[in-house]
Amino acid sequence: MSDAVTMTLGEDYPEIREAVARICEGYPGEYWRKLEDERGYPTEFVRALTEAGFLGALIPEEYGGAGLPMRAAAVILETIHASGCSAGACHAQMYIMGALLRHGSDEQKRRYLPGIASGELRLQAFGVTEPTSGTDTTSLRTRAVRDGDEYVVNGQKVWTSRALHSDLMLLLARTTPVEQAGKKTLGLSVFLVDLREVRGKGCDIQPIDAMINHNTTQVFFDDMRIPASSLIGEEGRGFYYILDGMNAERILIASESIGDGRYFTRRAVEYAKERVVFGRPIGQNQGIQFPIARAHAEIEAADLMNRKAAALFQAGADCGAEANMAKMLASEAAWHAGEAAMQTFGGFSYAREYDIERKWRETRLMQIAPISTNLILSYIGQHVLGMPRSF
């Protein structure tokens, strides 16, 4: 581990927390409930975060971003969720661009990163998951075949959130058949696709009606032609480029879960102190008090693991184990906090005006996406504890 690794305890980046919370005050529960009714996209909220520079937090200053460390980005997302809002409509913009930043050419970075930082361009769609392969990424079937100065793409992606609200999409496709690649992790390539150019020209995007309003879609490619210059880095190395950005994704998603957990505990505590049944506040009852207290302890523990992961990431040290454990611990802590809040509010937890059921539904997703709890346990068992691969 690098000597440069440091981890701050206590509340950090207070100015960022205050500024983000102030933005979120303008988007209360009724804003998000209305969007659910309309299956709408939070355009105004995303614009406010963009104009304040928060979605460009990790983009270096030379490309118009804030050049902030990973921990600062984590604080931004945590605060959004702790305020009762959702960063799901825009969080991908913060970590998808990492593949472009780390592996793109100088020309690609100059062309796209300033626009992403300013909000002129939205890079929020990540085309990886497929109906048949799921999280078995190396088995994906979408093909990109070189044809002169172009690639011809055929296949399908699913759970590609925000593709209808994104200008650019990061696409993972197989460029070399697996039987010719030598091993499954080779022969996959990453492309930066300009959706404005290909929609209706071999690219069809269809919304998926889902339990939460994440604006998710499925995308079909039928002889879609993209310039060869869309390729990020070296052909056939795309799987490793994707892996390179997954630790950042884990850390940031964990931060959202920590924010969710803090939202639930704050709301539950407030309600438990003011709700009087049988002549006493319900928070005086151990059946209410203890689950909230336990959830709080779990959230604090997850936060410490996530801070460690962010510190290692920032120092350029290996943080795969910490990032995965932080994501798992935070998602489970948030779910337990959500359950405690549901029980505390009782029947009123189902009333939409309280926003508990909305956040409860949103929080459950984090144990499935972007990677399931069981796959994280498998990673820990094999790569941390040295046991045989479980699948």
C-alpha positions as CSV (number, residue, x, y, z in Angstrom):
1,M,0.0,0.0,0.0
2,S,1.3,3.5,-0.9
3,D,2.6,5.7,1.8
4,A,0.4,8.4,0.3
5,V,-2.8,6.7,1.4
6,T,-4.7,8.8,3.9
7,M,-8.3,8.5,5.2
8,T,-10.2,11.4,6.7
9,L,-12.6,10.6,9.5
10,G,-15.6,12.7,10.5
11,E,-17.6,14.9,8.2
12,D,-15.4,16.0,5.3
13,Y,-15.9,18.5,2.4
14,P,-18.5,20.5,4.4
15,E,-18.7,23.2,1.7
16,I,-19.6,20.6,-0.9
17,R,-22.2,19.0,1.4
18,E,-23.8,22.3,2.0
19,A,-23.8,23.4,-1.6
20,V,-25.3,20.0,-2.8
21,A,-27.9,20.0,0.0
22,R,-28.9,23.5,-1.0
23,I,-29.6,22.4,-4.6
24,C,-31.5,19.4,-3.3
25,E,-33.8,21.6,-1.3
26,G,-35.3,22.8,-4.5
27,Y,-36.3,19.3,-5.5
28,P,-38.5,17.9,-2.7
29,G,-40.5,14.7,-2.7
30,E,-43.3,15.9,-4.8
31,Y,-40.9,16.6,-7.6
32,W,-39.7,13.0,-7.7
33,R,-43.3,11.6,-7.2
34,K,-44.5,13.6,-10.2
35,L,-41.6,12.3,-12.3
36,E,-42.6,8.7,-11.4
37,D,-46.2,9.4,-12.5
38,E,-44.9,10.7,-15.8
39,R,-42.0,8.2,-16.1
40,G,-40.1,11.4,-16.6
41,Y,-36.4,12.4,-16.5
42,P,-35.2,14.9,-13.9
43,T,-33.9,17.3,-16.5
44,E,-34.0,20.4,-14.2
45,F,-32.2,18.5,-11.3
46,V,-29.5,17.2,-13.6
47,R,-29.0,20.7,-15.1
48,A,-28.6,22.3,-11.7
49,L,-26.0,19.7,-10.7
50,T,-24.2,20.2,-14.0
51,E,-24.2,24.0,-13.8
52,A,-22.8,23.8,-10.3
53,G,-19.9,21.6,-11.6
54,F,-20.7,18.6,-9.6
55,L,-21.2,16.1,-12.4
56,G,-17.8,17.0,-13.8
57,A,-16.1,16.5,-10.4
58,L,-13.7,13.8,-11.5
59,I,-12.8,15.4,-14.9
60,P,-9.4,17.1,-14.7
61,E,-9.3,20.9,-14.8
62,E,-7.5,20.9,-18.1
63,Y,-10.7,19.6,-19.7
64,G,-13.0,21.9,-17.9
65,G,-13.8,19.7,-14.9
66,A,-13.3,20.3,-11.1
67,G,-10.4,17.8,-10.8
68,L,-11.6,16.6,-7.4
69,P,-10.6,13.4,-5.7
70,M,-12.8,10.3,-5.6
71,R,-13.8,11.0,-2.0
72,A,-15.3,14.4,-3.0
73,A,-17.3,12.7,-5.7
74,A,-18.5,10.2,-3.2
75,V,-19.6,13.0,-0.8
76,I,-21.6,14.6,-3.7
77,L,-23.6,11.5,-4.3
78,E,-24.0,10.6,-0.6
79,T,-25.5,14.1,0.0
80,I,-27.9,13.9,-2.9
81,H,-29.3,10.6,-1.5
82,A,-29.3,11.7,2.1
83,S,-31.4,14.7,1.0
84,G,-34.1,12.4,-0.4
85,C,-33.2,13.0,-4.0
86,S,-31.8,10.4,-6.5
87,A,-28.5,10.6,-8.4
88,G,-29.5,7.6,-10.5
89,A,-30.4,9.8,-13.5
90,C,-26.9,11.2,-13.7
91,H,-24.4,9.3,-11.6
92,A,-23.0,7.3,-14.5
93,Q,-21.7,10.5,-16.0
94,M,-19.3,10.7,-13.1
95,Y,-17.7,7.3,-13.6
96,I,-18.3,6.2,-17.2
97,M,-16.0,8.9,-18.5
98,G,-13.2,7.2,-16.7
99,A,-12.6,4.8,-19.6
100,L,-12.3,7.8,-21.9
101,L,-10.0,9.6,-19.5
102,R,-7.7,6.7,-18.8
103,H,-7.7,4.9,-22.2
104,G,-8.9,7.4,-24.8
105,S,-6.6,9.1,-27.3
106,D,-5.6,12.8,-26.7
107,E,-7.9,13.7,-29.6
108,Q,-10.9,11.9,-28.1
109,K,-10.3,13.5,-24.7
110,R,-10.0,17.0,-26.2
111,R,-13.1,16.4,-28.3
112,Y,-15.5,15.0,-25.6
113,L,-14.4,15.7,-22.1
114,P,-14.9,19.5,-22.1
115,G,-18.5,19.0,-23.4
116,I,-19.2,16.4,-20.8
117,A,-17.8,18.6,-18.0
118,S,-19.9,21.6,-19.2
119,G,-23.1,19.6,-19.7
120,E,-23.2,20.2,-23.4
121,L,-22.8,16.5,-23.9
122,R,-24.3,13.8,-21.8
123,L,-22.4,10.5,-21.3
124,Q,-24.8,8.5,-19.1
125,A,-25.5,5.3,-21.0
126,F,-23.3,2.2,-20.4
127,G,-24.0,-0.6,-22.9
128,V,-22.7,-3.8,-21.2
129,T,-25.4,-6.1,-19.9
130,E,-27.2,-8.4,-22.3
131,P,-30.4,-10.5,-21.8
132,T,-28.5,-13.9,-22.2
133,S,-25.3,-13.2,-20.4
134,G,-26.2,-10.9,-17.5
135,T,-23.1,-10.3,-15.3
136,D,-21.2,-13.0,-17.3
137,T,-19.7,-10.1,-19.3
138,T,-17.2,-12.2,-21.3
139,S,-20.0,-14.2,-22.8
140,L,-21.8,-11.2,-24.3
141,R,-22.9,-11.7,-28.0
142,T,-23.0,-8.2,-29.4
143,R,-20.5,-8.1,-32.2
144,A,-18.5,-5.2,-33.8
145,V,-16.9,-6.2,-37.1
146,R,-14.3,-3.9,-38.7
147,D,-15.3,-2.8,-42.3
148,G,-12.8,-0.3,-43.7
149,D,-13.1,2.9,-41.7
150,E,-16.1,1.7,-39.8
151,Y,-17.3,-1.0,-37.4
152,V,-20.6,-2.8,-38.0
153,V,-22.4,-3.6,-34.8
154,N,-25.1,-6.2,-34.3
155,G,-26.7,-7.4,-31.0
156,Q,-28.7,-6.3,-28.0
157,K,-28.2,-4.6,-24.6
158,V,-30.6,-4.5,-21.7
159,W,-30.8,-2.4,-18.6
160,T,-29.0,0.4,-20.4
161,S,-30.3,3.2,-18.2
162,R,-30.7,6.7,-19.6
163,A,-29.9,5.8,-23.2
164,L,-32.9,8.0,-24.3
165,H,-31.4,10.9,-22.3
166,S,-27.8,10.6,-23.4
167,D,-25.8,11.9,-26.3
168,L,-23.1,9.4,-26.0
169,M,-22.9,5.7,-25.0
170,L,-20.0,3.6,-23.9
171,L,-20.5,0.3,-25.6
172,L,-18.7,-3.0,-25.0
173,A,-18.8,-5.5,-27.9
174,R,-16.9,-8.5,-29.0
175,T,-14.5,-7.8,-31.9
176,T,-12.8,-11.2,-32.0
177,P,-14.8,-14.4,-31.6
178,V,-14.1,-16.0,-28.3
179,E,-12.8,-19.2,-29.9
180,Q,-10.2,-17.1,-31.7
181,A,-9.3,-14.7,-28.8
182,G,-7.3,-17.2,-26.8
183,K,-9.3,-16.5,-23.6
184,K,-12.7,-15.1,-22.8
185,T,-11.4,-11.8,-21.4
186,L,-9.7,-10.9,-24.7
187,G,-11.4,-9.9,-27.9
188,L,-13.8,-7.4,-26.3
189,S,-13.6,-3.7,-27.3
190,V,-15.0,-0.5,-25.9
191,F,-16.5,2.1,-28.2
192,L,-17.8,5.7,-27.6
193,V,-21.0,5.8,-29.7
194,D,-22.6,9.1,-30.6
195,L,-26.3,8.2,-30.1
196,R,-27.4,11.3,-32.0
197,E,-25.9,9.9,-35.1
198,V,-27.0,6.3,-35.0
199,R,-30.6,6.4,-33.5
200,G,-32.9,5.2,-36.3
201,K,-29.9,4.1,-38.3
202,G,-29.3,0.6,-37.0
203,C,-29.9,1.6,-33.3
204,D,-33.3,1.3,-31.7
205,I,-33.8,2.2,-28.1
206,Q,-36.9,1.0,-26.2
207,P,-37.9,1.9,-22.6
208,I,-38.4,-0.8,-20.0
209,D,-41.3,-0.4,-17.6
210,A,-39.6,-1.0,-14.2
211,M,-40.4,-0.8,-10.5
212,I,-38.4,2.4,-10.1
213,N,-38.1,5.4,-12.4
214,H,-34.5,4.9,-13.6
215,N,-35.3,5.6,-17.2
216,T,-33.8,2.2,-18.2
217,T,-34.0,0.8,-21.7
218,Q,-33.0,-2.0,-24.0
219,V,-31.0,-1.2,-27.1
220,F,-31.0,-3.1,-30.4
221,F,-28.2,-2.9,-32.9
222,D,-28.9,-4.0,-36.5
223,D,-26.0,-3.4,-38.8
224,M,-25.3,-0.1,-37.0
225,R,-22.3,1.6,-38.5
226,I,-19.9,3.7,-36.3
227,P,-16.6,5.3,-37.3
228,A,-13.5,3.3,-36.5
229,S,-12.4,6.4,-34.5
230,S,-15.1,5.4,-31.9
231,L,-12.8,2.7,-30.6
232,I,-11.4,3.5,-27.1
233,G,-7.8,2.3,-26.6
234,E,-6.7,-0.9,-28.2
235,E,-9.0,-3.3,-29.9
236,G,-9.6,-6.5,-27.9
237,R,-8.6,-5.0,-24.5
238,G,-12.0,-3.6,-23.6
239,F,-12.8,-6.0,-20.8
240,Y,-9.8,-4.7,-18.9
241,Y,-10.8,-1.1,-19.6
242,I,-14.2,-1.8,-18.1
243,L,-12.8,-3.5,-15.1
244,D,-10.5,-0.5,-14.5
245,G,-13.6,1.7,-14.0
246,M,-15.6,-0.7,-11.9
247,N,-13.9,0.2,-8.6
248,A,-14.9,3.8,-9.0
249,E,-18.4,2.7,-9.8
250,R,-18.5,0.5,-6.6
251,I,-17.3,3.4,-4.4
252,L,-19.8,5.8,-5.8
253,I,-22.8,3.5,-5.6
254,A,-21.8,2.6,-2.0
255,S,-21.9,6.4,-1.3
256,E,-25.4,6.6,-2.6
257,S,-26.5,3.7,-0.4
258,I,-24.9,5.3,2.6
259,G,-26.8,8.5,1.8
260,D,-30.0,6.4,1.5
261,G,-29.3,4.8,4.9
262,R,-28.9,8.2,6.5
263,Y,-32.1,9.5,4.9
264,F,-34.0,6.5,6.4
265,T,-32.5,6.8,9.9
266,R,-33.1,10.5,10.0
267,R,-36.7,10.2,8.9
268,A,-37.3,7.2,11.2
269,V,-35.9,9.0,14.2
270,E,-37.9,12.1,13.6
271,Y,-41.1,10.2,13.3
272,A,-40.4,7.9,16.2
273,K,-40.0,10.8,18.5
274,E,-43.1,12.6,17.4
275,R,-45.5,9.7,16.9
276,V,-47.4,9.0,20.1
277,V,-49.2,5.6,20.6
278,F,-50.5,4.3,23.9
279,G,-49.5,7.5,25.6
280,R,-45.8,7.4,24.7
281,P,-43.6,8.2,21.7
282,I,-43.0,5.0,19.7
283,G,-39.3,5.6,19.7
284,Q,-39.3,4.8,23.4
285,N,-40.1,1.2,22.5
286,Q,-37.1,-1.1,21.9
287,G,-38.9,-2.8,19.0
288,I,-38.7,0.5,17.2
289,Q,-35.5,2.0,18.6
290,F,-33.2,-1.0,18.3
291,P,-33.6,-1.7,14.5
292,I,-32.9,2.0,13.8
293,A,-29.9,2.0,16.1
294,R,-28.5,-1.2,14.5
295,A,-29.0,0.2,11.0
296,H,-27.1,3.4,12.0
297,A,-24.2,1.3,13.3
298,E,-24.1,-0.6,10.0
299,I,-24.1,2.5,7.9
300,E,-21.2,4.0,9.9
301,A,-19.2,0.8,9.4
302,A,-19.9,0.8,5.7
303,D,-18.9,4.4,5.5
304,L,-15.5,3.7,7.0
305,M,-14.9,0.9,4.5
306,N,-15.9,3.2,1.6
307,R,-13.6,5.9,2.8
308,K,-10.8,3.4,2.9
309,A,-11.6,2.3,-0.7
310,A,-11.7,5.9,-1.9
311,A,-8.3,6.6,-0.3
312,L,-6.7,3.6,-1.9
313,F,-8.3,4.5,-5.3
314,Q,-7.0,8.0,-5.1
315,A,-3.5,6.8,-4.2
316,G,-3.5,4.4,-7.2
317,A,-3.3,1.4,-5.0
318,D,-5.3,-1.8,-5.4
319,C,-8.8,-1.3,-3.9
320,G,-10.8,-4.1,-5.5
321,A,-11.6,-5.8,-2.3
322,E,-12.4,-2.6,-0.4
323,A,-14.6,-1.2,-3.2
324,N,-16.6,-4.4,-3.5
325,M,-17.0,-4.8,0.3
326,A,-18.0,-1.2,0.7
327,K,-20.7,-1.6,-2.0
328,M,-22.0,-4.8,-0.4
329,L,-22.0,-3.4,3.2
330,A,-23.5,-0.1,2.2
331,S,-26.3,-1.6,0.1
332,E,-27.3,-4.0,2.9
333,A,-27.1,-1.3,5.6
334,A,-29.3,1.0,3.5
335,W,-31.8,-1.8,3.1
336,H,-31.9,-2.5,6.8
337,A,-32.4,1.2,7.5
338,G,-35.2,1.2,4.9
339,E,-36.9,-1.7,6.6
340,A,-36.6,0.0,10.0
341,A,-38.1,3.1,8.5
342,M,-41.0,1.1,7.0
343,Q,-41.7,-0.5,10.3
344,T,-41.5,2.8,12.2
345,F,-43.9,4.6,9.9
346,G,-46.2,1.6,9.8
347,G,-49.1,2.0,7.4
348,F,-48.0,5.5,6.6
349,S,-44.8,4.1,5.0
350,Y,-47.1,3.0,2.1
351,A,-48.4,6.6,1.6
352,R,-46.6,8.1,-1.3
353,E,-46.6,11.6,0.3
354,Y,-44.1,10.4,2.9
355,D,-41.6,9.3,0.3
356,I,-40.5,6.3,2.4
357,E,-41.8,3.7,-0.1
358,R,-40.2,5.4,-3.0
359,K,-36.7,5.4,-1.4
360,W,-37.3,1.9,-0.1
361,R,-37.9,0.6,-3.7
362,E,-34.9,2.5,-5.0
363,T,-32.7,1.2,-2.3
364,R,-33.4,-2.5,-3.0
365,L,-31.9,-2.2,-6.4
366,M,-28.4,-1.6,-4.9
367,Q,-28.1,-5.3,-3.8
368,I,-28.6,-6.3,-7.5
369,A,-26.9,-3.6,-9.5
370,P,-24.3,-2.8,-10.7
371,I,-23.2,-6.2,-9.2
372,S,-25.1,-8.6,-7.1
373,T,-24.2,-9.4,-3.5
374,N,-23.5,-13.0,-4.3
375,L,-20.9,-12.1,-6.9
376,I,-19.2,-9.8,-4.4
377,L,-19.1,-12.7,-1.9
378,S,-17.6,-14.9,-4.6
379,Y,-15.0,-12.3,-5.3
380,I,-14.1,-12.1,-1.6
381,G,-14.0,-15.8,-1.2
382,Q,-11.7,-16.4,-4.2
383,H,-9.5,-13.2,-4.4
384,V,-9.3,-12.2,-0.8
385,L,-9.6,-15.4,1.1
386,G,-7.9,-17.7,-1.5
387,M,-10.7,-20.3,-1.7
388,P,-11.4,-22.1,-5.0
389,R,-13.6,-20.3,-7.6
390,S,-17.2,-21.0,-6.8
391,F,-18.5,-20.9,-10.4
